[in-house]
Amino acid sequence: MTARGTHTGEHAQDVEDLDVEEVLALVNEGSTGGPTEPPQGTPQAPGAPRAPESGHRATPWPEARAVAARAARSGGRRAPVSVALDAALGLVLAAPLVALSDLPSFDTSAMDGWAVAGPGPWDVREEGVLAGHAQSEPLSDGEAVRIATGARVPTDATAVIRSEHGRTDEKGRLHAARDVGHGQDIRPRGQECRSGDHLLPGGTLVTPAVLGLAAAAGYDTLTAVPRPRVEVLILGDELLTEGLPRDGFIRDALGPMLPPWLRALGAEVTAVRRLRDDAKALRKAITGSTADLIVTTGGTASGPVDHVHPTLRGIGAELLVDGVKVRPGHPMLLARIKDDQYLVGLPGNPLAAVSGLLTLAEPLLRTLSAHPAPEPYALPLQDAVHGHPYDTRLVPAVLRGDCAVPLHYNGPAMLRGIAAADALAVVPPGGARQGEQTELIDLPWAAAGIGVCFT
């Protein structure tokens, strides 16, 4: 969490090329005098002149997300892994799930009651049949035996009578309280599937229900696409890992926040390392990493201690995205270090880093994990949102019924808004009016709120 390499890098390089409207918008975005950066107000009217482009090489926000998703596809396929069932949740099947046996593998009772053979009334045997026990002796016509749910049905049984649908007389004979249909309440062998049946295709997301089906079908492990391995590098001389901010030092908010967020996006975080503002240390950390993705924080602008760009040039990395037309988070970047390794450089300010995470890291990790892209959706805004003249804005929002409520405390250095949010509203250049349908990006752990939208 550092202002170095974020406010300066996002704004200073472009200010000379902006008109008065643009300068005011950028000043508002960087202001710390109020609860929101920039303040919400009346959006630019449709058809009004747009502010001119500043000449920077930044990529439009939708295009940047598409580049990140495509980058992973061009890096080759990752080898599938065999994963124990208790570690497979959230992965994607790398091969079809094929039944290893019939399901059920023998005729079973669907209810507690009596297994009967032929027409009644029936003589009831003394011993019962329980689940998990050896198969009992075959039944002859006119015989019945007590049976538990899930127990193996004796050979020659024609039906199961539920406990509530039968009664025994003083001689111990069983009578049915209603008609008995042939095969009733018996789950026949292979009712759900036969051995060799394709139960689910490759590419299926492993949910709790998939785990249950796999276990029932005889699996101990699943062949799945591995989680992408991610190493996080927290950069900055000014960061504290404990205690109160003091003497020009600030608390590191990204070290505690990014690893669990990356895990929520499906990654395996292999290391979190803190580095001082030292170019040699950064180069050594990047070139020595074996992770699929390296995520850096801060140092993505052009200040005296912003070493990410020079380091990437020095090692011959391919810069795929160099700045994105989005606020907060403009000076984010995506690079391919080698065919199967990537680096996402996040700005140092917390909300700007979240913007970079969801703009570049999320689509890259989604493709590496073989997860499908989420279906886009939009909701009307409860309040108008001020827009940047030529950049997309990502604004924390809570979901209330059938609308989205934009939150304050949405400046680059602020986390108060995102901590209360369900989603980020994607506000186009020029802003959005009250009631306007606006695209939303769900946060990976958030559930929709319940409430009423006043428009």
Secondary structure as UniProt FT lines:
FT   TURN            4..6
FT   HELIX           8..12
FT   TURN            13..14
FT   HELIX           15..17
FT   HELIX           20..30
FT   TURN            46..47
FT   STRAND          59..60
FT   HELIX           61..73
FT   TURN            74..75
FT   STRAND          81..84
FT   HELIX           85..87
FT   TURN            89..90
FT   STRAND          92..93
FT   STRAND          97..98
FT   STRAND          108..109
FT   STRAND          113..116
FT   STRAND          122..124
FT   TURN            131..132
FT   TURN            141..142
FT   STRAND          143..147
FT   TURN            149..150
FT   TURN            155..156
FT   STRAND          159..162
FT   HELIX           163..165
FT   STRAND          166..168
FT   TURN            170..171
FT   STRAND          173..176
FT   TURN            182..185
FT   STRAND          186..187
FT   TURN            189..190
FT   TURN            195..196
FT   STRAND          198..200
FT   TURN            202..203
FT   HELIX           208..216
FT   TURN            217..218
FT   STRAND          221..225
FT   STRAND          229..235
FT   TURN            237..238
FT   STRAND          239..240
FT   TURN            247..248
FT   STRAND          249..251
FT   HELIX           254..264
FT   TURN            265..266
FT   STRAND          268..275
FT   HELIX           279..287
FT   STRAND          293..297
FT   TURN            304..305
FT   HELIX           308..314
FT   TURN            315..316
FT   STRAND          318..322
FT   STRAND          324..327
FT   TURN            330..331
FT   STRAND          333..338
FT   TURN            339..340
FT   STRAND          341..346
FT   HELIX           350..356
FT   HELIX           357..361
FT   HELIX           362..368
FT   TURN            369..370
FT   STRAND          377..381
FT   STRAND          392..400
FT   TURN            401..402
FT   STRAND          403..406
FT   TURN            412..413
FT   HELIX           416..419
FT   STRAND          423..427
FT   TURN            429..430
FT   TURN            434..435
FT   STRAND          437..442
FT   TURN            444..445
//
